Amino acid sequence: MSFSTKSLILLNILTSITNAFPAKPNRAVSTCGQIIEGAGTFMKSATFTFPGTTLPSGLIATDNQLIRDRDQDPPAPYNHIFEAENVFVKDGYLSIKVPGAQNPASAPDQAVSSGEVFTEVSDILYASVRTHAIFSTAPGTCQSSFFYKSDTEEIDIEFLSDPTSQSNQNRTADIHYTNQATDADPKSWTPQVPPKDLGTVVHEYRIDWTADFTAFYVDGVQKQKYTTNVPSQAGTWLWNNWSNGDKGWTVGPPKQDSVYKIQKIEMFYNTTRTATGCA
């Protein structure tokens, strides 16, 4: 049998198979949000990395914002002020600094100069946010990744770098996982011992926020979960490093520069303007 005859027979066979099983019409593939296992579907996402020397679009440095801690009850020894000069991008990291050896007693408003960054998006409503970071172990600051709408609509991962802080209950500099309480009972604040190398190695610190719970992870391992005091209002995501001398919290201010270094931020989130789920 010639090659051409074999080809003709094969073509007839393929034609018969095609006619027996008509092709289905082409259907568009829906890309409808990012599904995070256990946390739901998020319609928006953003990844921030830090090449060059400037903040990427979507992040803003807080500037000249005075926090009056001395007016609290009980009062802290000092206020603190977020200044843009303490936020900079260098060597692939977003750095947020509390300068060392400050004398806030003689500073304007008796404030400790501190640093903070926040998202341009201000109506985040549920999210999964991962911060790849190296914390500073210089004693005397609070370093945070957190959601904020108000003092009772807040979710925090915070590192208190001074082991002598009255809030560090493990005789170490602890990481604190918190839903700020709308009431004192039940408790939604837990200090835990952090990774031993958190001051030298990048770890992933993650918060999942849903309508029903918040969950906290380090390097993908769940460390804490709360179903109480879960925020329900939209707000902003922030990262900061600050001190006010309060022995019950930050202690400090630090004797040496404290630099919180963020290598990457990954955000999956919804807003008040985006619906969840696929049509």
RODO-2510 file (C-alpha; in nm, 4 decimals, decimal comma):
residues 279
     n   res          X          Y          Z
     1     m     0,0000     0,0000     0,0000
     2     s     0,1404     0,3367    -0,0978
     3     f     0,2079     0,6208     0,1498
     4     s    -0,0622     0,8344    -0,0139
     5     t    -0,3186     0,5541     0,0201
     6     k    -0,2340     0,5091     0,3910
     7     s    -0,2743     0,8857     0,4446
     8     l    -0,6144     0,8864     0,2757
     9     i    -0,7370     0,5953     0,4921
    10     l    -0,6137     0,7702     0,8101
    11     l    -0,7861     1,0938     0,7112
    12     n    -1,1158     0,9066     0,6568
    13     i    -1,0860     0,7445     1,0009
    14     l    -1,0226     1,0819     1,1722
    15     t    -1,3160     1,2375     0,9860
    16     s    -1,5447     0,9570     1,1037
    17     i    -1,4338     1,0040     1,4675
    18     t    -1,4864     1,3814     1,4469
    19     n    -1,8376     1,3362     1,3056
    20     a    -1,9221     1,0841     1,5781
    21     f    -1,8142     1,3246     1,8566
    22     p    -1,8992     1,6824     1,7520
    23     a    -1,6710     1,9475     1,8974
    24     k    -1,8079     2,1456     2,1927
    25     p    -1,8296     2,5205     2,1399
    26     n    -1,5386     2,7235     2,2793
    27     r    -1,6095     2,8634     2,6286
    28     a    -1,4330     3,1568     2,7888
    29     v    -1,2218     3,0718     3,0916
    30     s    -1,3323     3,2787     3,3904
    31     t    -1,0559     3,4312     3,6016
    32     c    -1,2654     3,5479     3,8915
    33     g    -1,0529     3,6373     4,1889
    34     q    -0,7909     3,4526     4,3899
    35     i    -0,9118     3,1633     4,6059
    36     i    -0,7210     3,1342     4,9338
    37     e    -0,7875     2,7952     5,0901
    38     g    -0,9848     2,8372     5,4093
    39     a    -1,0145     3,2140     5,3710
    40     g    -1,2335     3,2660     5,0653
    41     t    -1,2150     3,4462     4,7328
    42     f    -1,0434     3,7809     4,6931
    43     m    -1,1073     3,9934     4,3869
    44     k    -0,8050     4,2213     4,4113
    45     s    -0,4360     4,1617     4,4651
    46     a    -0,1129     4,3570     4,4924
    47     t     0,2515     4,2592     4,5298
    48     f     0,5018     4,5172     4,6492
    49     t     0,8747     4,4657     4,6072
    50     f     1,1443     4,7229     4,6661
    51     p     1,4033     4,7652     4,3921
    52     g     1,5536     5,1099     4,3479
    53     t     1,5183     5,3837     4,6061
    54     t     1,1518     5,4907     4,6047
    55     l     0,8293     5,3520     4,7419
    56     p     0,6219     5,1630     4,4839
    57     s     0,2883     5,3018     4,3733
    58     g     0,0153     5,2074     4,6193
    59     l     0,2159     5,2643     4,9389
    60     i     0,2468     5,5994     5,1173
    61     a     0,4777     5,7090     5,3998
    62     t     0,2992     5,8744     5,6910
    63     d     0,4407     6,2221     5,7475
    64     n     0,4198     6,4575     6,0437
    65     q     0,1481     6,2618     6,2275
    66     l     0,1704     6,3160     6,6028
    67     i     0,0258     6,0440     6,8288
    68     r    -0,0456     6,1892     7,1746
    69     d     0,0407     5,8939     7,3976
    70     r     0,0968     6,1281     7,6947
    71     d    -0,2769     6,2025     7,6915
    72     q    -0,3686     5,8371     7,7392
    73     d    -0,4937     5,6894     8,0646
    74     p    -0,2476     5,5971     8,2014
    75     p    -0,0137     5,8300     8,0126
    76     a     0,2990     5,7077     7,8345
    77     p     0,6262     5,8911     7,9103
    78     y     0,6432     6,0297     7,5555
    79     n     0,4375     6,0894     7,2439
    80     h     0,5530     5,9543     6,9097
    81     i     0,5485     6,1109     6,5658
    82     f     0,5540     5,9390     6,2269
    83     e     0,7881     6,1177     5,9894
    84     a     0,8465     6,0320     5,6222
    85     e     1,2230     6,0704     5,6648
    86     n     1,2195     5,7445     5,8625
    87     v     1,0892     5,5480     5,5619
    88     f     1,3317     5,4575     5,2837
    89     v     1,4009     5,1907     5,0213
    90     k     1,7522     5,0461     5,0132
    91     d     1,9176     4,7200     4,9017
    92     g     1,5876     4,5585     4,8071
    93     y     1,4077     4,6349     5,1340
    94     l     1,1485     4,8808     5,2552
    95     s     1,3071     5,0097     5,5766
    96     i     1,1038     5,1682     5,8578
    97     k     1,3230     5,3260     6,1233
    98     v     1,3152     5,4556     6,4773
    99     p     1,6446     5,6462     6,5097
   100     g     1,8538     5,5508     6,8110
   101     a     1,9704     5,7671     7,1016
   102     q     1,6809     6,0138     7,0824
   103     n     1,6098     6,2542     7,3686
   104     p     1,2325     6,2981     7,3413
   105     a     1,2162     6,4912     7,6696
   106     s     1,3684     6,7864     7,4829
   107     a     1,2054     6,7155     7,1436
   108     p     0,9067     6,9094     7,0064
   109     d     0,5907     6,7716     7,1687
   110     q     0,8178     6,5319     7,3627
   111     a     0,7733     6,2859     7,0748
   112     v     0,9850     5,9910     6,9611
   113     s     1,0529     6,0129     6,5865
   114     s     0,9124     5,6966     6,4246
   115     g     0,8140     5,5557     6,0828
   116     e     0,5033     5,4222     5,9123
   117     v     0,3716     5,3170     5,5692
   118     f     0,0094     5,2636     5,4668
   119     t    -0,1879     5,1472     5,1640
   120     e    -0,3376     5,3994     4,9271
   121     v    -0,6455     5,1752     4,9222
   122     s    -0,8474     5,2753     5,2276
   123     d    -1,1596     5,0583     5,1965
   124     i    -1,0139     4,7094     5,2396
   125     l    -1,2834     4,4710     5,3636
   126     y    -1,1377     4,1218     5,4303
   127     a    -0,7962     4,0156     5,3106
   128     s    -0,5026     3,7776     5,3192
   129     v    -0,1844     3,9812     5,3673
   130     r     0,1688     3,8365     5,3812
   131     t     0,4650     4,0469     5,4940
   132     h     0,8103     3,9025     5,4261
   133     a     1,0285     4,0788     5,6777
   134     i     1,3252     4,0977     5,9137
   135     f     1,2457     4,2548     6,2495
   136     s     1,4933     4,4689     6,4391
   137     t     1,5992     4,3196     6,7712
   138     a     1,7239     4,6547     6,9044
   139     p     1,5279     4,6802     7,2327
   140     g     1,2633     4,9462     7,2672
   141     t     1,0143     4,9506     6,9773
   142     c     0,6894     4,8010     6,8473
   143     q     0,7086     4,6784     6,4852
   144     s     0,3787     4,5968     6,3200
   145     s     0,1797     4,4778     6,0225
   146     f    -0,1856     4,5584     6,0822
   147     f    -0,5323     4,6476     5,9607
   148     y    -0,6878     4,9615     6,1067
   149     k    -1,0222     5,1363     6,0997
   150     s    -1,0532     5,2357     6,4658
   151     d    -0,9244     5,1305     6,8076
   152     t    -1,1907     4,8556     6,8181
   153     e    -1,1658     4,7642     6,4476
   154     e    -0,8011     4,6546     6,4308
   155     i    -0,5968     4,3385     6,3606
   156     d    -0,2271     4,3221     6,4523
   157     i     0,0897     4,1236     6,4229
   158     e     0,3298     4,3151     6,6498
   159     f     0,6842     4,2450     6,7644
   160     l     0,7851     4,4021     7,0952
   161     s     1,1625     4,4052     7,0778
   162     d     1,2329     4,4692     7,4466
   163     p     1,2168     4,1530     7,6612
   164     t     1,1501     4,3668     7,9702
   165     s     0,8165     4,4936     7,8355
   166     q     0,5412     4,4074     8,0825
   167     s     0,3389     4,2734     7,7880
   168     n     0,6077     4,0191     7,6931
   169     q     0,4923     3,7288     7,9062
   170     n     0,7453     3,4680     7,7921
   171     r     1,0567     3,6502     7,9240
   172     t     1,1494     3,7048     7,5615
   173     a     1,0822     3,9672     7,2973
   174     d     0,7475     3,8281     7,1796
   175     i     0,5252     3,8445     6,8736
   176     h     0,1702     3,9496     6,9617
   177     y    -0,1371     3,8373     6,7645
   178     t    -0,4358     4,0598     6,8323
   179     n    -0,7908     4,1503     6,7431
   180     q    -0,8357     4,4747     6,9342
   181     a    -1,1186     4,4046     7,1738
   182     t    -1,4625     4,5585     7,1590
   183     d    -1,4949     4,4166     7,5087
   184     a    -1,2541     4,2696     7,7615
   185     d    -1,4004     3,9197     7,7541
   186     p    -1,3302     3,6986     7,5674
   187     k    -0,9631     3,7765     7,5194
   188     s    -0,8274     3,8113     7,1660
   189     w    -0,4625     3,8935     7,2344
   190     t    -0,1842     3,6344     7,2537
   191     p     0,1947     3,6823     7,2925
   192     q     0,4099     3,3993     7,1566
   193     v     0,7812     3,3300     7,1267
   194     p     0,8960     3,4292     6,7732
   195     p     1,1435     3,2533     6,5429
   196     k     1,4919     3,2702     6,6977
   197     d     1,6416     3,4177     6,3804
   198     l     1,3714     3,6789     6,3121
   199     g     1,6380     3,9512     6,3340
   200     t     1,8546     3,8064     6,0573
   201     v     1,6326     3,5922     5,8323
   202     v     1,3263     3,6866     5,6255
   203     h     1,0105     3,5133     5,7475
   204     e     0,6563     3,5396     5,6141
   205     y     0,4075     3,6909     5,8612
   206     r     0,0501     3,6476     5,7419
   207     i    -0,2946     3,7633     5,8506
   208     d    -0,6143     3,6148     5,7029
   209     w    -0,9216     3,8252     5,7771
   210     t    -1,2697     3,6988     5,6950
   211     a    -1,6187     3,7891     5,8151
   212     d    -1,6019     3,5032     6,0668
   213     f    -1,2437     3,4893     6,1917
   214     t    -0,8872     3,6135     6,1809
   215     a    -0,5961     3,3705     6,1491
   216     f    -0,2265     3,4408     6,1988
   217     y     0,0604     3,2486     6,0357
   218     v     0,4392     3,2433     6,0393
   219     d     0,5950     3,0762     5,7341
   220     g     0,2605     2,9153     5,6528
   221     v     0,2108     2,7631     5,9989
   222     q    -0,0989     2,8849     6,1829
   223     k    -0,0089     3,0373     6,5195
   224     q    -0,3409     3,1810     6,6338
   225     k    -0,7064     3,2097     6,5286
   226     y    -0,9858     3,4248     6,6706
   227     t    -1,3604     3,4248     6,6126
   228     t    -1,4229     3,7092     6,8575
   229     n    -1,3707     4,0835     6,8113
   230     v    -1,3383     4,0322     6,4340
   231     p    -1,3512     4,3692     6,2518
   232     s    -1,6454     4,4214     6,0171
   233     q    -1,5702     4,7701     5,8809
   234     a    -1,3441     4,8606     5,5889
   235     g    -1,0142     5,0361     5,6436
   236     t    -0,6424     5,0543     5,5666
   237     w    -0,3404     4,8251     5,5964
   238     l    -0,0298     4,9664     5,7647
   239     w     0,3270     4,8785     5,8656
   240     n     0,5106     5,0781     6,1311
   241     n     0,7909     5,0979     6,3853
   242     w     0,7538     5,3238     6,6883
   243     s     0,8285     5,3854     7,0549
   244     n     0,6855     5,5942     7,3379
   245     g     0,8799     5,4749     7,6431
   246     d     0,5833     5,2873     7,7928
   247     k     0,7164     5,0077     8,0170
   248     g     0,3915     4,8223     7,9603
   249     w     0,4397     4,8059     7,5846
   250     t     0,7295     4,9420     7,3757
   251     v     0,9719     5,0422     7,6554
   252     g     1,2460     5,2442     7,4807
   253     p     1,3140     5,4596     7,3024
   254     p     1,5934     5,2478     7,1530
   255     k     1,9554     5,3326     7,2223
   256     q     2,0517     5,2335     6,8677
   257     d     1,8752     5,2550     6,5325
   258     s     1,5846     5,0132     6,5019
   259     v     1,5182     4,9287     6,1354
   260     y     1,2229     4,7070     6,0404
   261     k     1,3099     4,5646     5,6957
   262     i     1,0376     4,4429     5,4581
   263     q     1,1438     4,2443     5,1526
   264     k     0,8004     4,1852     4,9987
   265     i     0,4308     4,2419     5,0673
   266     e     0,1640     4,0221     4,9066
   267     m    -0,1993     4,1260     4,9406
   268     f    -0,5182     3,9494     4,8341
   269     y    -0,8191     4,1540     4,9333
   270     n    -1,1715     4,2775     4,8736
   271     t    -1,3008     4,6305     4,9081
   272     t    -1,6399     4,7871     4,9627
   273     r    -1,6497     4,8410     4,5839
   274     t    -1,5835     4,4796     4,4793
   275     a    -1,8193     4,1852     4,5002
   276     t    -1,6908     3,8381     4,5805
   277     g    -1,7619     3,5177     4,3944
   278     c    -1,7983     3,4324     4,0250
   279     a    -2,1047     3,4835     3,8091
***
